[in-house]
Amino acid sequence: MLATRSELLEKIRLGEDSFLELKEVRFAGSKVRGPTQDDLADELAAFANSAGGVLVLGVENKSRAVIGIELDRLDAVEAVLREACEQSIKPSLAPIIERLTLPDAGGFEQPVIRIEVNRSLFVHQSPGGYLHRIGSSKRPIAPDQLARLFQQRSQSRLIRFDETPVSVANLDDLSEPLWRRFALRNTPDDDVTHLKKLAMVREDEAGVLRPTVAGLLMGSERGQAYLPVSYIQAVAYRGTTVVPEGESLYQLDAQDITGPLDRQILHACDFVRRNMRIQAFKKESGGRVDVPQFSMRAVFEAITNAVAHRDYSMPGSKVRLRLFADRLEIYTPGMLVNTMSPEDFPLRQAARNEVIASFLARCPVTDPELGGERQYMMDRRGEGVPVILEQSIKLADRSPTYQVIGQSELLLTIYAAEPEQTA
């Protein structure tokens, strides 16, 4: 939406409308005096409750003149924006915040901030109440309209999130070699019909056919362009804490792992494999045996579960993999589904993302160190967690632990093998 410089300049020249809001930024000393955090929250929530839009900070709305924001004050403005999105809007928003320059009346480039808000699946409340965009202004949503809006958007969420159409994506974003991996053989359907049956595309509210969340995450090379948190952040640390005392180079390796989800899983396993230690331990009968810190089968199951079951609707959250000298930590965004608790994991299974899970259940795994005798990545029989527990206890003589953090994240800790435990 108004993604190119020329589009944005032309829209600014024409002035505010249902999709564009312009605001000059004023300061009192080093602090932002206007717009206030509440003002920003109201504008952004109104866009989210409507069809989306773009807010440009650093442009005066009446004259449409580019005023700009001083470079050393951009951070302060962005901080107010973040607080508006996270603290003053319920549920919170995660818009795209971009710094760029636009020419002023004299042709000099001035820094501005562009904030893009997409139409939300939720109804958002801000300090001004429940607002929506009508032309160039925001207005309270009438009670009868608000009731209908809640009903419409709650119904849309009855569709699992991975089946939701992504309104800013196009069918061209899908890669035929990637989505055809899941296509049925000898089908008479045309490509679009087939993609619909695979739940890789779905019509949005305007009747336009769009890729779904699952379609972008499994059938596209560009999933992260539209779902920016859908990646694995992997870091290997030198010691047993994030910043060991006295260590300046505390990270051994770091990688943001992107691409289709099945590729992310394999690359994350490669990250662990190349960064964990393999040591030669003395056996009682003499001689020595090479023992890895972690069972790669357990690691593979754990990463697959994290990718398959995480909540992709949570803004600002990604799967985090942290490798320490004595343990591996995997953080999975999202509350536990279907009233499950960590104690239930060995006995029950529940899929948050049914379509993604079904695709992973059809992705072959050819490395026996990862999959054992299994042919495909995802196990649909509930054997994943028992494999994690069994393999880890066998190697390290210590059971992995699951911990719910703040009702919004699940932490799995797999402990490394130690010499005395494997002698």
Rosetta blueprint (number, residue, H / E / L):
1 M L
2 L L
3 A L
4 T L
5 R H
6 S H
7 E H
8 L H
9 L H
10 E H
11 K H
12 I H
13 R H
14 L H
15 G L
16 E L
17 D E
18 S L
19 F L
20 L E
21 E E
22 L E
23 K E
24 E L
25 V L
26 R E
27 F E
28 A E
29 G L
30 S L
31 K E
32 V E
33 R E
34 G E
35 P L
36 T L
37 Q H
38 D H
39 D H
40 L H
41 A H
42 D H
43 E H
44 L H
45 A H
46 A H
47 F H
48 A H
49 N H
50 S L
51 A L
52 G E
53 G E
54 V E
55 L E
56 V E
57 L E
58 G L
59 V E
60 E L
61 N L
62 K L
63 S L
64 R L
65 A L
66 V E
67 I L
68 G L
69 I L
70 E L
71 L H
72 D H
73 R H
74 L H
75 D H
76 A H
77 V H
78 E H
79 A H
80 V H
81 L H
82 R H
83 E H
84 A H
85 C H
86 E H
87 Q H
88 S L
89 I L
90 K E
91 P L
92 S L
93 L L
94 A L
95 P L
96 I E
97 I E
98 E E
99 R E
100 L E
101 T E
102 L E
103 P E
104 D L
105 A L
106 G L
107 G L
108 F L
109 E E
110 Q E
111 P E
112 V E
113 I E
114 R E
115 I E
116 E E
117 V E
118 N E
119 R L
120 S L
121 L L
122 F L
123 V L
124 H L
125 Q E
126 S E
127 P L
128 G L
129 G E
130 Y L
131 L E
132 H E
133 R E
134 I E
135 G L
136 S L
137 S E
138 K E
139 R E
140 P E
141 I L
142 A L
143 P H
144 D H
145 Q H
146 L H
147 A H
148 R H
149 L H
150 F H
151 Q H
152 Q H
153 R H
154 S H
155 Q H
156 S H
157 R L
158 L L
159 I L
160 R L
161 F H
162 D H
163 E H
164 T L
165 P E
166 V L
167 S L
168 V L
169 A L
170 N L
171 L H
172 D H
173 D H
174 L L
175 S L
176 E H
177 P H
178 L H
179 W H
180 R H
181 R H
182 F H
183 A L
184 L L
185 R L
186 N L
187 T L
188 P L
189 D L
190 D L
191 D H
192 V H
193 T H
194 H H
195 L H
196 K H
197 K H
198 L L
199 A L
200 M L
201 V E
202 R E
203 E E
204 D L
205 E L
206 A L
207 G L
208 V L
209 L E
210 R E
211 P E
212 T E
213 V H
214 A H
215 G H
216 L H
217 L H
218 M H
219 G H
220 S L
221 E L
222 R L
223 G H
224 Q H
225 A H
226 Y H
227 L L
228 P L
229 V L
230 S L
231 Y L
232 I E
233 Q E
234 A E
235 V E
236 A E
237 Y E
238 R L
239 G L
240 T L
241 T L
242 V L
243 V L
244 P L
245 E L
246 G L
247 E L
248 S L
249 L L
250 Y L
251 Q E
252 L E
253 D E
254 A E
255 Q E
256 D E
257 I E
258 T L
259 G L
260 P L
261 L H
262 D H
263 R H
264 Q H
265 I H
266 L H
267 H H
268 A H
269 C H
270 D H
271 F H
272 V H
273 R H
274 R H
275 N H
276 M L
277 R L
278 I E
279 Q E
280 A E
281 F E
282 K E
283 K L
284 E L
285 S L
286 G L
287 G L
288 R E
289 V E
290 D E
291 V E
292 P E
293 Q L
294 F L
295 S L
296 M H
297 R H
298 A H
299 V H
300 F H
301 E H
302 A H
303 I H
304 T H
305 N H
306 A H
307 V H
308 A H
309 H H
310 R L
311 D L
312 Y L
313 S L
314 M L
315 P L
316 G L
317 S L
318 K L
319 V E
320 R E
321 L E
322 R E
323 L E
324 F L
325 A L
326 D L
327 R E
328 L E
329 E E
330 I E
331 Y E
332 T E
333 P E
334 G L
335 M L
336 L L
337 V L
338 N L
339 T L
340 M L
341 S L
342 P H
343 E H
344 D H
345 F L
346 P L
347 L L
348 R L
349 Q L
350 A L
351 A L
352 R L
353 N L
354 E H
355 V H
356 I H
357 A H
358 S H
359 F H
360 L H
361 A L
362 R L
363 C L
364 P E
365 V L
366 T L
367 D L
368 P H
369 E H
370 L H
371 G H
372 G L
373 E L
374 R L
375 Q L
376 Y E
377 M L
378 M L
379 D L
380 R L
381 R L
382 G L
383 E L
384 G H
385 V H
386 P H
387 V H
388 I H
389 L H
390 E H
391 Q H
392 S H
393 I H
394 K H
395 L H
396 A H
397 D L
398 R L
399 S L
400 P L
401 T E
402 Y E
403 Q E
404 V E
405 I E
406 G L
407 Q L
408 S L
409 E E
410 L E
411 L E
412 L E
413 T E
414 I E
415 Y E
416 A L
417 A L
418 E L
419 P H
420 E H
421 Q H
422 T H
423 A L
